[in-house]
């Protein structure tokens, strides 16, 4: 595997002044040799001028958060990551690699969750290149590699968890967003490690049931919500009835037999658990008629 290493460089300003001085000296040698009619001096000055002109091709500018990867005759010669003007071997081929933070948002993928329900899911992945040599030489196209592997990891994650958890202690895509996003980041990081890419963050950007089952699942969610709400109402109503009976008994406001207690409990539960306002019926007779 390729590992990034620093390329051999010279400060660009120093190299520029040196090359300019060498070209001036070469031109002076050519003209002076021509005045003295020295052919070998003219040839030597011309060759030096050509040499220094070729050396100018070794100058390169590196911008912040950028790397220049140099190859010489098919061999990896190193990377230049420090911003500024530098000089490298003039015959080397330099390729630019951005080290900036980038976003990738996947398309809406249609997959089956852990329970076999078709869902739509998409994610946003924040990533950056940390090893320029691996990014260029270990994979064919590191940007396309990132896109493909992110979508593959997202598909695999969606099949691992159910959309909704119907049991306590079970992670789900909808209820455990942060845990699922972290698991997605870890999986993508493992897939992209060979390409010299570091995943900073990943998060689910879209999550929904597929259109063909969305209406049925919506009714199921509504039914579950209604059952949960009714359970809370009944628990509260039973507690209020118990408190009322205990208070009546403790303060000796009225003494009720078992039949009257059962009737009172029934009436209070109807009042407390009913979805609509209850119209009271006032008994103007005795308690038992």
C-alpha positions as CSV (number, residue, x, y, z in Angstrom):
1,X,0.0,0.0,0.0
2,X,1.1,3.5,-0.7
3,X,1.7,5.8,2.2
4,X,2.0,9.6,1.8
5,X,5.5,11.0,2.2
6,X,7.0,14.4,1.7
7,X,8.5,15.2,-1.7
8,X,11.9,16.7,-2.1
9,X,11.5,20.4,-2.6
10,X,13.3,23.7,-2.7
11,X,11.9,27.1,-1.7
12,X,10.2,28.5,-4.8
13,X,11.5,32.1,-4.3
14,X,15.1,31.0,-4.0
15,X,14.8,28.7,-7.0
16,X,13.2,31.4,-9.1
17,X,16.0,33.9,-8.4
18,X,18.6,31.2,-9.0
19,X,17.0,30.2,-12.4
20,X,16.7,33.8,-13.5
21,X,20.3,34.4,-12.6
22,X,21.3,31.3,-14.5
23,X,19.4,32.4,-17.6
24,X,20.9,35.9,-17.5
25,X,24.4,34.3,-17.2
26,X,23.7,32.0,-20.1
27,X,22.5,34.9,-22.3
28,X,25.6,36.9,-21.3
29,X,27.9,33.9,-22.2
30,X,26.2,33.5,-25.6
31,X,26.6,37.2,-26.5
32,X,30.1,37.4,-25.2
33,X,31.1,34.3,-27.1
34,X,29.5,35.6,-30.2
35,X,31.5,38.9,-29.9
36,X,34.7,36.8,-29.5
37,X,33.6,34.4,-32.3
38,X,33.8,31.4,-30.0
39,X,31.4,28.7,-31.3
40,X,31.7,26.4,-28.3
41,X,30.7,29.3,-26.0
42,X,27.6,30.0,-28.0
43,X,26.7,26.3,-27.9
44,X,27.3,26.1,-24.2
45,X,25.3,29.2,-23.5
46,X,22.4,28.0,-25.6
47,X,22.4,24.6,-23.8
48,X,22.5,26.3,-20.4
49,X,19.6,28.6,-21.4
50,X,17.5,25.6,-22.5
51,X,18.4,23.8,-19.2
52,X,17.3,26.7,-17.0
53,X,14.2,27.1,-19.1
54,X,13.2,23.5,-18.5
55,X,14.0,23.9,-14.8
56,X,11.3,26.6,-14.6
57,X,8.7,23.9,-15.2
58,X,9.6,22.6,-11.7
59,X,7.9,25.6,-10.0
60,X,4.5,24.9,-8.4
61,X,2.1,26.7,-6.2
62,X,0.3,24.9,-3.4
63,X,-2.8,26.5,-2.0
64,X,-4.1,26.0,1.6
65,X,-5.8,22.7,2.2
66,X,-4.4,21.3,-1.0
67,X,-1.8,18.7,-1.9
68,X,0.3,18.2,-5.0
69,X,1.3,14.6,-5.7
70,X,4.4,14.1,-7.8
71,X,5.4,11.1,-9.9
72,X,8.7,10.7,-11.7
73,X,9.0,8.2,-14.5
74,X,6.1,6.2,-13.1
75,X,7.4,6.2,-9.5
76,X,5.7,8.0,-6.6
77,X,8.1,10.9,-5.7
78,X,6.2,12.3,-2.8
79,X,3.5,14.9,-1.9
80,X,3.8,18.6,-1.2
81,X,1.2,19.8,1.3
82,X,2.7,23.0,2.8
83,X,1.2,26.0,1.1
84,X,3.4,28.3,-0.9
85,X,5.7,28.4,-3.9
86,X,8.0,25.4,-4.3
87,X,10.3,23.8,-6.8
88,X,10.4,20.1,-7.5
89,X,12.0,18.0,-10.2
90,X,10.9,19.6,-13.5
91,X,10.2,16.3,-15.2
92,X,7.8,15.1,-12.6
93,X,4.1,15.0,-13.1
94,X,2.1,16.7,-10.4
95,X,-1.6,16.0,-9.7
96,X,-3.7,18.2,-7.4
97,X,-5.7,16.6,-4.5
98,X,-8.0,18.7,-2.5
99,X,-7.8,18.2,1.3
100,X,-10.9,20.3,2.0
101,X,-14.0,19.0,3.8
102,X,-16.6,17.9,1.4
103,X,-20.3,16.8,1.6
104,X,-21.9,14.0,-0.2
105,X,-25.7,13.4,-0.2
106,X,-26.8,10.1,-1.5
107,X,-29.9,9.6,-3.6
108,X,-33.1,8.3,-2.0
109,X,-32.5,4.5,-1.9
110,X,-35.4,2.1,-1.8
111,X,-34.5,-0.9,0.4
112,X,-36.1,-3.4,2.8
113,X,-35.5,-2.8,6.5
114,X,-34.8,-5.6,9.0
115,X,-38.5,-6.6,9.1
116,X,-38.8,-6.7,5.3
117,X,-40.8,-3.5,4.9
118,X,-39.8,-1.4,1.9
119,X,-38.5,2.0,3.0
120,X,-36.8,5.1,1.4
121,X,-33.6,6.3,3.0
122,X,-30.9,8.9,2.2
123,X,-27.9,10.2,4.1
124,X,-25.4,13.1,4.1
125,X,-21.7,12.2,4.6
126,X,-19.1,14.7,5.5
127,X,-15.6,13.6,4.4
128,X,-12.1,14.7,3.5
129,X,-8.9,13.2,2.1
130,X,-6.2,12.7,4.7
131,X,-3.7,10.6,2.6
132,X,-3.2,12.0,-0.9
133,X,-1.1,9.0,-2.1
134,X,-3.7,6.4,-1.1
135,X,-6.5,8.5,-2.6
136,X,-4.7,8.6,-6.0
137,X,-3.0,5.3,-6.2
138,X,-5.1,2.8,-4.2
139,X,-8.4,3.4,-6.0
140,X,-9.2,4.4,-9.6
141,X,-11.3,7.5,-8.8
142,X,-11.5,8.3,-5.1
143,X,-14.5,10.6,-5.4
144,X,-16.6,8.0,-7.2
145,X,-15.3,5.4,-4.8
146,X,-16.6,7.5,-1.9
147,X,-20.1,7.8,-3.5
148,X,-20.4,4.1,-4.3
149,X,-19.2,2.9,-0.9
150,X,-21.4,5.4,1.0
151,X,-24.5,4.1,-0.7
152,X,-23.5,0.5,-0.2
153,X,-23.0,1.1,3.5
154,X,-26.3,2.9,3.7
155,X,-28.1,0.0,2.1
156,X,-26.5,-2.5,4.5
157,X,-27.4,-0.3,7.5
158,X,-31.0,-0.1,6.4
159,X,-31.3,-3.9,6.3
160,X,-29.8,-4.2,9.8
161,X,-32.4,-2.2,11.8
162,X,-36.2,-2.1,11.6
163,X,-37.9,1.2,10.7
164,X,-39.9,1.1,14.0
165,X,-39.1,-0.9,17.1
166,X,-42.1,-2.9,18.4
167,X,-40.1,-4.2,21.5
168,X,-38.3,-2.4,24.2
169,X,-34.5,-2.3,23.9
170,X,-34.4,-2.7,20.1
171,X,-32.8,0.0,18.1
172,X,-34.7,1.3,15.2
173,X,-34.0,3.7,12.3
174,X,-36.7,6.2,13.3
175,X,-36.3,6.2,17.1
176,X,-32.5,6.0,17.4
177,X,-31.2,8.5,14.9
178,X,-27.9,9.3,16.6
179,X,-26.9,5.7,17.3
180,X,-27.8,4.7,13.7
181,X,-25.9,7.7,12.3
182,X,-22.8,6.8,14.3
183,X,-22.9,3.2,13.2
184,X,-23.2,4.4,9.6
185,X,-20.1,6.6,10.1
186,X,-18.1,3.7,11.4
187,X,-19.1,1.5,8.6
188,X,-18.3,4.0,5.9
189,X,-15.0,4.9,7.6
190,X,-14.0,1.2,7.4
191,X,-14.9,1.0,3.7
192,X,-13.0,4.2,2.8
193,X,-9.9,3.7,4.9
194,X,-8.0,2.1,2.0
195,X,-8.7,5.2,-0.1
196,X,-7.1,7.6,2.4
197,X,-10.4,9.2,3.3
198,X,-11.6,10.2,6.7
199,X,-15.4,10.4,7.5
200,X,-16.1,13.3,9.8
201,X,-19.8,12.9,10.2
202,X,-22.8,11.1,8.7
203,X,-26.5,11.6,9.3
204,X,-29.8,10.3,7.9
205,X,-31.3,13.1,5.7
206,X,-34.4,11.2,4.6
207,X,-36.4,8.3,6.1
208,X,-39.8,7.2,5.1
209,X,-41.9,4.2,4.2
210,X,-42.1,3.4,0.5
211,X,-45.3,4.9,-1.1
212,X,-47.0,1.5,-1.6
213,X,-47.2,0.8,2.2
214,X,-47.0,4.4,3.6
215,X,-50.8,4.7,4.2
216,X,-51.0,1.3,5.9
217,X,-48.1,2.0,8.1
218,X,-49.5,5.4,9.0
219,X,-52.7,3.8,10.2
220,X,-50.6,1.3,12.2
221,X,-48.7,4.2,13.9
222,X,-51.9,6.0,14.6
223,X,-53.4,2.9,16.1
224,X,-50.4,2.4,18.3
225,X,-50.5,6.0,19.4
226,X,-54.2,5.6,20.3
227,X,-53.6,2.4,22.3
228,X,-50.8,4.1,24.2
229,X,-52.9,7.2,24.9
230,X,-55.8,5.1,26.1
231,X,-53.6,3.1,28.4
232,X,-52.4,6.3,30.1
233,X,-56.0,7.5,30.4
234,X,-57.2,4.3,32.0
235,X,-54.3,4.2,34.4
236,X,-55.0,7.8,35.4
237,X,-58.7,7.2,35.8
238,X,-58.2,4.2,38.0
239,X,-55.9,6.2,40.2
240,X,-58.4,9.0,40.5
241,X,-61.2,6.6,41.4
242,X,-59.1,5.0,44.0
243,X,-58.2,8.4,45.5
244,X,-61.9,9.4,45.5
245,X,-63.1,6.2,47.3
246,X,-60.3,6.4,49.8
247,X,-61.1,10.1,50.6
248,X,-64.8,9.3,51.0
249,X,-64.1,6.4,53.3
250,X,-61.4,8.3,55.3
251,X,-63.5,11.4,55.9
252,X,-66.7,9.3,56.4
253,X,-68.7,11.5,54.0
254,X,-70.9,8.6,52.9
255,X,-71.0,4.9,53.5
256,X,-71.4,2.8,50.4
257,X,-72.1,-0.9,50.1
258,X,-70.4,-3.0,47.5
259,X,-73.1,-2.5,44.9
260,X,-73.0,1.3,45.3
261,X,-69.2,1.3,45.2
262,X,-69.3,-0.7,42.0
263,X,-71.8,1.7,40.5
264,X,-69.8,4.8,41.5
265,X,-66.6,3.3,40.1
266,X,-68.4,2.5,36.8
267,X,-69.8,6.0,36.5
268,X,-66.5,7.7,37.3
269,X,-64.6,5.6,34.8
270,X,-67.2,6.4,32.1
271,X,-66.8,10.1,32.9
272,X,-63.0,10.1,33.0
273,X,-62.4,7.7,30.0
274,X,-65.0,9.1,27.6
275,X,-63.9,10.9,24.5
276,X,-66.9,13.3,24.8
277,X,-68.3,15.4,27.5
278,X,-70.7,13.4,29.7
279,X,-74.1,14.9,30.5
280,X,-74.8,14.3,34.2
281,X,-78.1,12.9,35.5
282,X,-79.1,14.2,38.8
283,X,-80.8,11.7,41.2
284,X,-83.5,13.6,43.1
285,X,-84.6,10.5,45.0
286,X,-82.8,8.3,47.4
287,X,-79.4,6.7,46.9
288,X,-81.1,3.4,46.0
289,X,-83.9,4.6,43.8
